Amino acid sequence: MHVVEGELNAYALTLYGRRVIGLSGAGKWSAEWTPALQEVKNVVAWYDADAAGSSGRSKLADTLRDAFGVEWVNARGLVRPLPPETDLNDLHRAGTLARYLEAVPK
């Protein structure tokens, strides 16, 4: 399962056959959604490389760690910062998103 900022980024990942949760902003993850991820094989979070993205990454990682433990996060949680001043939709339009997706599980 991929977690991203924004609907366009979520749409871009669906074009590559990925399951996605699109947040309306970097800090919008809600702890009440966390139990739905327990049976997910991997969680890949893509956040912008800015202050809001850093805060959002931390919030998601902390929530997953609190709910499932450090071992779960280490085994299943992947948090990917994006290159500065870009997002997944930018990478898709540039034709480079597939390369980023090769490095992470579906």
N, C-alpha and C positions, 0 to 999 in steps of 0.2 A: 504494500500500500504506500502510495506517495502522498506526502502532505506538502502543499504549496501555498504561496501567497497569491491570491487573485484568480478570478475565473478564466482569464485568457491563458494563464500558465497551466491551469487544470485542463483546459481544452487542448492545449498543445500536447500534453502528455497522453491524452486519450487517443490522439492521432497515431501514437506509437503503441497502442494496445495496453497502456498502463492503467491500473485502478488508482483513482486520485480522490483526495479530499482537498477541495479548494477553499482556503480561508479568505475572508474579506479583508484581512490585514495581518501583518506579521504576529501581532500579539493576541490574535483572536482565538487561539486554541482554548477550549473549555475542558476542564478536568472531567466533566460528566461524560464526555465522548470517549475517554480513555479505555473503559472496559471493553468497548467494541473492538479494540486492537489486540486484545490478549491472544486470540487465536490466529492472528495474522502472522505469516511466516517472517516477514521483514517489514520494517517501517523506514522509508527513505524520505527524509524531510529536506526540502529545497527552500532556502531562505535567501533573500537578497543580501549582498555584502555591505550592509550599512548598519547603523545603530539599531534601527527597528528590527532588522533581520537577526542581529546578534541577540537581542532581547527575546525575540520569538523562538529562536533555536534553544536558548537556555530554558525558557518556559516549558517547551515541549519535552525536552530532555529531562528536566526536573520532574515533570508530571509523570512521565513514563517510569522513571527511576522510583518515584514514591509509590506508584501503583504496583509495579512488577518486580522491582529490585534491580540492582546493578548488573547482575549476571544476565538478566533478560535483555537489558539495554545493550550490554556489550555484545551479546550474541545476535540480536535482531535489529537493533536501532542504528541507523546510519543517518547522520545529519550532514548534509552537503551545502557548504556555502557556495554561492555562485560567484563568477568573476565580477569584479567591481563594475558598477554601472551597467548591469545587464540583468535580464531575467530569462526564464525558460522560453517564453514566447520570442524574445530576441534571438536566442540560440536556434530555435526552430526556423525562424525567418532567414537566419544566416546559413542554415543547412548544417549546423554543427551539433545539434541536440543529440542526434543518434550516437555520436562519439561519447558524450557524457553518459548516456544511458547504458552503453556497453559495460561501463565500470561498476554498475549497481545491479542487484537482483531485480527481477520483474516482480 
